[in-house]
Structures are given as structure tokens and as C-alpha cells.
Amino acid sequence: MTTATHLDPSRERALLLTLAGIQFAHILDFMVMMPLGPILMRSLNVGTHEFGLLVSAYTFTAAFTGLLAATFVDRFERKRLLLTMFALFAVATLACGLAPGYWTLLIARGLAGAFGGVLGAMVQTMVGDLIPFERRGRASGTIMSAFSLSTIAGVPLSLYLANHFGWRFPFMFIAVLAAAFLVLGWKMLPTLRGHLPDATVSDTERVHPLAAMGDVLRDPNHLRALLFMALVMFSGFTVIPYITIYVTANVGIRQEDIPLIYLVGGTASFITARLIGRLADRWGKVRTYRLIALLSLIPLFIQTHLIPVPLWVMIICSTIFFIFVPGRMVPAMAIVTSSVQPRLRGTFLSMNGSVQSLASGSASWLGGAMIAMNADGKVTGYGQVGFLAMAATLVAMAFVGQIKMHTSLPTKAA
């Protein structure tokens, strides 16, 4: 048996890229719905309310299963559980592409969210189990680059496939991609048993499945970390879902130019995510988070108060937004992953995934309740949404210093 700290650099790099690939597939599955809205509404003959249910079905089932997974995730070997959930996610995504109508698609989206919501927590759990504390910021940067890649590939590719072959093909493509990463994960990921109780423990000595959740919730440091992550997600998702609506209605950007905005911004964030991760390891994770969060206040304000500008100005503003607002998640996830006792990492991060889903869903709902379309077709209230996001960011910056981080790793890995 070898310990995680003995992974050579090339092995560690390959392992992180494999985990990033799994992360990429399930994030792309979530993001692919946004640009497909007009096409799905036309093809399925549904309205905006029905389309909203398709989007929210993924988020809320992800929150529910994340909480459910917290009752058992630390009772199974990491690799087998991760790949089982990933295989079920691939099947559910394929079912989305094969759905004959709206209601079957809604059920398939809920199932994809159920399995996809667990994957994010499992990936971060394996990072925490395998990567030493001093390199965990860089590792989080590599994993978070999957978000940037999904932004680069998700919007343009999904629109291209849907426009040329129909709305089903993006989901089929993601299912095939997931199958490829499933094979890669089976070959590349190590078996992890260091979090499991000793095999000599008798059945009478084994704890109830809810006991691990109780252990997580009894630790004040865990509660602080969960609240911190809720603030981070809330401050982003009050603004992010309505960027496209605002820039097309108020800034005067054409719908045809939206993929270019995502392409440039996603490319920039793909590069900077790893740079932010290295900075977090070198300069300190809390200090780096506070710096990036402070800088994110600028694009949060600009993006929610933009007046009509040329496309090139919009691209500059949105690219800065993509760098700093999602970039906060790199040191934030390194902090949260390190805040948990190693033996409870899987349970905690499953609960953290539920908190993220609930916070982002609540933020999206509140942001939508605060904005409206006036008689001229312009969005009103988005500036107030921006101020709310900035306030939540300031609270998170003040609060993050209260979180204590653990630097130890489980000792058993195959």
C-alpha cells in the first residue's frame, strides 16, 4: 500500500486530469440547458415556466441526493462509488437525449441531477484524500478549470449540435464523453480505503448511517465552512443566470454574439484558474480568497450596471467577470476541502454539495424576483441584484478567517 503523499508528479497530474474530466462532463451537462432554451421551447411546445422546471429539476435533485449521499458516502471505497455514480449519470444523460416528450425529459433531467450532484462532492473528496495540503490549491485550480472548459465548449458546441442536428444531440455527445472518461477513470484512479473503519470492527460496533452527518454538524468549524460556501454561491448565482438577458435587452448585444462572449471569458478563466490555485498554495488560501473576492466586486458592479456599449467593450467586461467571480471558487474549495476532519471528508463534501445547490437555486430565484421587464423591453432591478451579490461577497470575505484548516491525509491508498 502507498500513501497519497508518495504520488510522483506525473501520476498526480494524470490523476487530477482524470478527475477534471469527470467534473467537466457533469458541469457541461448542467450548462448545456441554458443556450438550448429557445430551441427546446419551440420543439417541445412549452413556455418559459416549463423550461424553468427543466433547469431547476437538475439543481434540486442534486441538492436532495447530495444530502442523501452524506449518510453513506464515507462507508464505501471512493473509486468504486465515484465510478458507479458516474456510470448512472451517463445513462441518465443518454435518457435525456432519447426522451420522447417533455415529461420524460423532465424526469431524465432530474435523474441526471441526482447522480451529477454527487459527482462534484466525490471529485473534491478524492482531491482532499490524495493531494497534500501544500498542493491542494493548485489541485483545486486544475479541477475548477473544468468549469472554464465547459464554458468554452458548452455554449458554442451545444448550439452548433442543436442547430444542425436537433436538441437531442448535445445530450448524446455528453453521454459518449462520459463513457470515455469512465474507462479512463477505471484505469487511472487509485483505490482509496483510508477513510474506512478497520475490517475487524464488528457489526454491533458500526455506527448508524446518520451518525456521520451528526458528527459533521456537531463540529462548529464544519458549520462555518458550509455557511461560507453558501455565501460564495449566493453571491455568484444572484447575478450569473441573468447576464444573457441583461446584455441583450439593456446593453444591446446581439444573441448571435453571446457564444463569443462565453468563449473568450471561458478561455481566460481556464488559464487564470490554475494561476489562482498556485497563488493560493504560495501566498495562503485565505489571503488569496480575500484578494480575488475583493477584485470580484469590480466586475459584479460593472456587469449589473452596464449601459449600451460596443461588443469589444462587453467582451472585456465579461472576461474580467469570468476571471474573478468564478475564480473565487478555487481558493474557496481548497479552504472548504481542508476544513473537514479527514475521516468525515466524503460526508461533509456531500453535504457541501447540497448546500451549494440550495444556495445557487435560492439565489437564482431571488435574483429573478428582484428583476423585471419594463414596457420598453428593458431589464429593471439588476443593479440592486448586483449590490446584494457584493454585500454577500463582503460578508464571506470577513467570515472566511474563522475557518480552521486541517493538513493531514488519510494513510491508506492502493
N, C-alpha and C positions, 0 to 999 in steps of 0.2 A: 504494500500500500504506500502511496506517496501523498505528501501534503500539498495543499494548494500553493503554498509559497515556493515550491520546487518546480513549478511550471517554467520551462525555458521561454524566452521572449517570443520565438516563432510559434510555439504551441499556444501561448497565451493570446497572441494576435489572431491565430486561426480560430480559437475558441470564441473570442469576442466577435469576430466577423460572422460566425455561425449564429450566435445569439442575436446579433444585429439583423441578420437576415430573417429570423423568425419574427423579430419585432417589426421589421419592415412590412412583412406580409399582412399582419393583423392591423397595423395602423393604416396601410393602404386600403384595406377592406372597409375601414370606418370612413376614411376621407373620400373614397370614390363616390359616395352617395351625394355629396354636396353639388358637384357640377352636373350630375345626372338629373337634377330636379325637373327642369322643363321637359326633358325627353320622357322621363317616367310618367309625369303627369299627363302628357299627351298620349303615350302608348297605353297606359292603364286607365285612362279616362277618369282621373281622380283630381281633387283640388289640393290646395295648399295644406289644409288640415290633415288630410290623409297622408300627404307626403311627409308632413312633420312627424306623424306617428311612425313612419318607416325609419326616420332618423333617430327618434327618441327610443324606439324599441331596442336598438343596439345598446344605447347608454344605460338604460335602466335594468336590462337583464344582466349587463356586465357588472353593475353595482350589486345586484342580488347574488349572483354566483360568486363574486369576489368575497362577499361576506360568508357565503356558504362554504367556500373553499377554505376559509380561515379555520374551520372546525376540523379539517383533516389533512391540510397540505403538509404539515410537519410530521405526519405519520407514515409517509411514503418516500421512497427513494426519488430524488429530484429528477433525474434524467427521464425515467420511465413515465412519471406523472406529466412532465412538460411535453413529451412527445405524444402521449396519449391525448392530451388536450388539444395539441396542435393538429393531430390527425382528425379529430372530431370537428375542429374549426374548418379544416379544408373541406370536409364533407358538407358542412352547413353552408359554406360559401358556394360550393358547387350547386347546392339546392336552390340558392338564390338565383343562379343563372338558369336553372331549369324550371323555376316556378311558373305555373300556367296562368296565374292571376294575382290580383292584389293581396288577397288574404293569405295565400300560400307564401307569397313573397314576404309579407309581414311576419309570419311565423318563422320563416327561414332567417330573416334578419335578427329576430330575437335569439334564435339558436346560435347564430354567428357571434352575436354579442356575448352570449353566455359563456362560450368557450374562449373567445378572444379576450374577454375581460380578465380571465385568469392568466393568460399568457404573459401579459405585461408584468404582473407581480412575480411570476415564476422566473422570467428572464432576470429581473433585478435581484431576486433571491439567489440565483446561481452566481451572479456577479459578486454579491456580498460573500458567498461561500468560497469563491475561488480566487478572488483578487485581493491582495493585501491592501490595507488602508491607505498606504502611501501612494498607491497607483489607482485608487478607486475613482478619483475624479476624472482621470484620463479614460478609464474604462467606461464611466457613465457618458463621457463625451462621445465615445465610439457608438454606444448603444443609442444615444439620442440622435446621432447622425441619421438613424433610420427614419426619424420624423422628417428630416430635411429631404432625404431621398424620396420619401413618399410624396412630399410636396412637389418636388421636381418632376417625378414620374406620374404621380397620381392624377393631377388635374389635366395636363395635356394628353396623357395616354388614354385615360378613361374617356375623354371627349372624342379622341380620334377613333377609338374602337366603337364607341356607341354611335357616332355619326356615320361610320362606314358599314358596321355590321349589326347594329342593334344594341339595346341596353343590356342584353344578357352577356355579351362577350367580355366586358370588364370583370365580371364575377368569375367566369370560366378561366380567364387568364390568371386571376389571383389564386384560384384553386390549383391550377397546374404549378404555379410558382411555389405554393405552399408544399405541394408534394415533393418538389425538388429539394427544398430546404429540410423537409422531413428526413429524406435519405441522408443528406449531409449531416444533420444533427445526430442521427443514429451512429454515424461513423466517427464524428469529431468530439461529441460531448462526453465527458467522463462520468462514471457512476459516482454519486455523492450520497454517502450514508452517515457522515459525521454528526448530523443533527438527530439521528435516530437513537432511541434508547437501546441499551445493551440487550442482546438477544436472550440473556439469562433472566431478564425481568419476567416475572410470572404474570399470568392474565389478571390475577387479583390485584397486582401492583400497578397495572396500566391505568392511566387516568382517563376520565370521561372526555370525549371529543371537545366539549365546550370548555374544558379546563384550560387549554392553551389560550383561548380567547380571553378567559378570565385573567390569566397571567399577564397577557398583553395590556388589558385595560386597567389592571391594578398598578401598573408602572407609570408614574406621572410623566416620566420622560417620553414614553411612547405616546401618551395623550398629547403632549406638547408637539411632538413630531407630526402627528395626524392633523392637528389644528393648523400647524404651519403649512402643510401641503394643501389643505383645504383653502387657505388664504391665497396661495400661489395659483391654484387652478381657478379660483373665483375671479382673481384679478385679470386673468387672461381671457376667460370664456364669457365674460360680460361683453367683451369687445369683438373677439375674433369671428363669431358666426355672422356678424352683420357688416363686415368690411366690404364684401362684394356689393351688397345692396346699397351701402352708403356711397361708394365711389362711382357707381353707375348712375345713381339718382342725383347726387349733390356735387360730385367732383367733375362729372362729365366724361368719364372714361367709358369707352365702348365695351360691350360684353365680349366682343371678339378679342380684345386686348387683355382680358383677365388672365388667360393662361400664361402670357408673357410675364405678368407681374409675379405669379406664383413660381415660374421657372427661375427668374432672376433671384427672387428672395430665397427660394429653397436652396439654390446653388450657394449663395452667400452663407446661409446658416449651416449648410453641410460642412463648409470649410471652417467656420468660426466655432462650431460646437466642440470640435476636438481641441482647438486652441484654448477655449474657455476651460475645458477639462484639465489641460496641462497647467494652466494658471492656478486652478483650484488646488492641485497637488503641490505646487511650488509655493504659493502665496498664502494658502489656507482656505478651506472650503467656505467658512462663514464669511470671511473678509471678501472673498471673490463673489459670493452671492450678493452681498450688500452692494458691491460696486456695480455688478451687472443690473441688479434691480434698480439702483439709483439712475443708471443710464437709461433704463427702460421707461422711466417716467416721461422722457422727452418724446419718443415715438408714440406712447399712449396718448399724450396730449395732442400731438400733431395729427395723428391718424383720425381722431374723433372730432377735429375742428377744421379739417381741410376745406378750403374754398376751391372753386374751379381752377385747375392748373393743367399744364401740358402733360402728356403721357410720361415724358422723361423725368419730370419732377415727381410725379406719382410713383414711378419706379424707385427713385432714390428714397422717398419717404417710406414706402412699403418694405424696401430691402432693409433699412435700418430697423424697422419694426420686427422683421423676421429674425434679425440677428440677436436683438436684445430681449424681446419678450419671450419667445420660446427658449432662448439661450439661458434664461434664469433657471430652467429645469435641470441643467447639467450639474451645477453645484448643489441645487436643492435636492436632487435624487441621491447624490453622494452623501449629503448630510443625513437624509432620512434613512437610507440604507444602513448607515453606520450608527444610527441612534438605537437600534434594537439589540437586545441580547441575542447572540448568535443562535442559541437553541430555539428561539422563537421567531427567527427571521421570516420563514415562509408564512406563518400565521399572520404576523404583523404586516407583511407586504401585501398579502391578500386583502386584509382589512384596509390597508392604504389604497389599494386599487379601487375598492368600493367607495372610499372617501373621495378619491379623485373623480370618479364617475358621478357621484351625487353632487359634488361641488360644481363640476362643469355643467351638469344638467340644470341645476338650480340657477347658476349664473346665466346660462343661455335663456332660461325662462324669464328671469328678472330683467335682463337686458332687452328682451323682446317686449316686455310690459312697459318699459320706460321709453321706447321709441314709437313713432307713429309716422304715417304718410299724410302730408297736408294736401290741400286741394290742388296745389301745383305739382304734385308728384314728388315732393322733396321729403327727405327724412328729417324729422324733428326729434329732439331729445337725446341725440347720440353724444353730444358734448357732456351732458350730465352723466351718461354711462361711462365716459372716459374719466371724469372726476371720481366716480365710485371705484373704478379699477385702480386709479392712482392711490386713493386712500387705502384700499386693501393692500397694495404693494408696500406702502409706508408702514402699515401695521406688521406685515410679515418681516420687513427689514428689522424692526425693533424686536420682534419676538424670537427671531432665529438664534440669537445669542443665548437663549435659555435652554437650548437643546444640547445634551451631553452626548458625545460620540464614543462608541466602542471600537477598538482597533484590532480585536482578536478575530481569528478564523477558526471554523471547525477543523478538526485534525484528521478526519478520515475521508480520503478520496481515492478512487480507483481510476 
